[in-house]
């Protein structure tokens, strides 16, 4: 290929984030090493923070005895069922508010009114309505995921470039095709970003729900460890929640990578 026709590499990248997969493990490892060294040397009191090695040993015993499975499976089930119900309803309502004037006039003030309410404060009410079993836990998690999903979806639909919609109209596209092929794909990045917030809130509410009337679950395990002032078990439960949060974040990231491949 001659010098005149040699392609010039694109240098911009379009603000696309680079990959540095080593950074997060390195940072976590550094924190654990400093923490372990501080507790072993006595700079950090064992009455306030346990050794990371003791927490790891506690997790290993949980796995060996099968208690890890007994606590993790109910929590994951409650999170999946409750969040799925809340997110599905939230996306439907958010799209409806974004597309229809009458729905926006009626539902937007209602969503604005219930959004600031601390969802944990409604747990006793859900227990009265749905009982102390799984129903109240699903309802609390679903309601917690519902409102942020509505706001994120509604905002994402509102932010769709109107030029694209007018272009579709000028080509004679029917309303349904405009929504399916223009509005929803353009709103999808905002909806998925809101999904991260909704799932994080769902994990918080999962713990709160399991601290009331649950025999098994990560929240019940943390509550029992706190009552006994067993720091190793308490931090083991917190670590399980962190791992659950990382798994959820990785799942949303994989979903974004699959559904938003067109952005690259």
N, C-alpha and C positions, 0 to 999 in steps of 0.2 A: 504494500500500500504506500503510495507516495506521500510526501510530506504535506502536500496541499489538501489531500483528502482524509488525513488521519482524524478520527473523531476526537473531540475534546470532552473529557469526562465532566459530568455534572457535579458541581461543587457545593450546591446549595443545600440539598437534603430536605428542603421544605420544612425545617424545624422538626424533622423526624428524630425522636430520641435514639441515641446510640445504645449499645449493649455493653454492660459491665457487670456480668453475672457474679463475678467474684466479690463485688463490693459489699453486698448484704451479708453473705456468710462471714467475710472477714470482720465486718463490724460486730456481728453477733458474737463471734469467737473472741474478739478483743474485750467486749463487755463481760463475757463469762470468765475470762482469765483474770481480769481486774477484780471482779466480784469474788472469785474463788481465792485469790491471793489476799484480798482484804479480810475475808472471814477467817482464813487460816492464820493470818498474822495477828488477829485480834483488833485490827483497826476498825473493822465492822463487827458489831456485837452479834453473836448468834441468836440473841433474844429478839433482834429486829429483822435480820435477814439470815436464812439458812444457807449452807454451802450448796452451790449448784450440783456438786457431786452427790450430796445427800438427796436432793430433789430428783436427780436422775435415778438414784437407787430406789426411791419411792415409786417412781413411774415403772421401773422394771418389776418391782414386786406387784404392782397393780396388774401389769400385763401377765405375769406368771400365775396369779391367782384367778384371773378371769374377770376381776372387778372392772378393769379398764373397758372391756367389751360391754359389761352390764351397764356402765354409766354413759359410755359414748353413744351407743346405738339409740337409746331413747332420746338423747339430746339432738342427735342428727336428724332423727325422724321428726321430732317436733319442729325443728328449724326448717326442714325442707317443706313439710306440709303447711305450716303457718305462713312462711315467707312466700310460698308459691301462691297461696290464696290471696294474700295481701297485694302482691306484685301484679298478679293477673287482673284483679279488680282495679288497682291503681292505674295501670296502663289503659284499661278500657275507659275509665272515668276521665283520665287526663286527655286522651285523644278526643273524647266527646266534648270536653270543655274547649279544647283547642279548635275544634271544627265547627261547632254549632253555637250561634249567638244566644239562643234561648237557654241552652245548657250552661253557658258561661255566666249568664245573668243569674241563674238560679243556684248553680252548684259552687261557683267560685267563692261567694261569701261564706257558704257553709264550710268549705275546705279551709278557708282562712280562719274561721272560728275554731275549728277542732284541731288545727295543726299545732298551735302552741301548747295544747293540753299535755302535761306529762303523762305518758301512757301508763307508767308504773302505778300512778295514783288510781287508775281505773281497774287495777287487778281485783280488788274486793268486789267491785260491781260485776265484773265478768264471772267471778266465782258464784255470786248470787244468781246470775242469769244462766250459766252453763254448768254449774257444779264445780267441785274441787278436782275433778278428774282431768282428762286430756282436753276436753272441750274448751275450758277456760284458758288453758295454755295456748292452744291453737288460735283462739280468738284474740288474745293479747298480742301475740307475735304478728298475726295477720293485720290487726289494726295499726300496729307500729310500723309495719312495712307499707301500709296503704297510703298514708298521707304524704310522705316524702316522694313516693313513686308518682302520685298524682301531680304534685308540684313540678317535679322534674320532667314528666311527660308533657304536661301542659306548656311549660316553658320551651321545651324542645320543638313542639309543633309550632308555637308562636314564632320561633326563630328561623323557621324554614325560609329560604330566600324566595321572596314573592316573584322575582323575575322568572324563576323556574316554573312556578305555578302558572303565570301568565303565558309563558311559552307553551306549556301543555295545552292551555285553553285555546291559544291561537292555532294549534294544530288540530283542534277539534276533539281532543281526548275527553271521554266522559268523566264525570265527577269521581266515580269509583276508581278508575284507572289512575287518575291524578293522585288520589290519596294513596293507593297501593304502590305506585311506581315512582312518585316524586316526594310526597309529603313524608311517608313513613321511612323510606331509606335516608332522607335528609335529617329526620328527627332521631334516628337510631343512635347516633353517638351520644346525644344528650340523655336519652333514655337509659343507655347502658351506664353512663356516668352516675345517674341517679340510682341505679341498681346497687352500686357499691355502698352508697349511703344507706339505702333501705336494708341491705343485708347486715351491715354493721349494727344498725339499730335493732334488728331482729335478734342478733346474738346477745345484745345487752338485755333485751326483754326476755329472752330464753332463760337467762340466769335468774332473773327476778321471778319468773313464773315457776321455775323449779325449786325455788326456795320456799314455796308455799305448797305443801301437800304432795310433794313428789318423793317417792322412795328411792328412785334411781334417776341419775342425770348429773351432769357436771355441776350445775347449780346446787343440787342437793348435797353433792360431795363437798363442795367448797363451804357450804353452810355448816355441815357437820365438822369439818376440819377447823373452821373458825371458832365454833363453840368449844372445841377441845383445846384450842390454842396450839394446834399441831401445825407448825409453820411449814414443815416439809410437805405435808399433804395439801396444805393451803396453796403453796406455790406450785405444786404439781397440778392442781386443778386450774390455776391461772394459766399455766403453761399449756394445758390442753385447750383452753379457750383461745390462746394465741395461735396455736396450731390450726384450730378450726377457722380462725379468721384468715390465716395465710392460705388455707385450702380454698376458702370462699373467694378470696382475692384472685388466686390463681385460676379458679374456674371462670370468673368474670373476664379475666384477661384472655383466656383461651377463647371464650365466646366472642369477645371483641375482635380478636385476631381472625376468627372465622367469618364473622358477619360484616366486618369493616375492612376486608382485604382490599376493597376497591379504593381506599384512601391512599394506599402506598403507591 
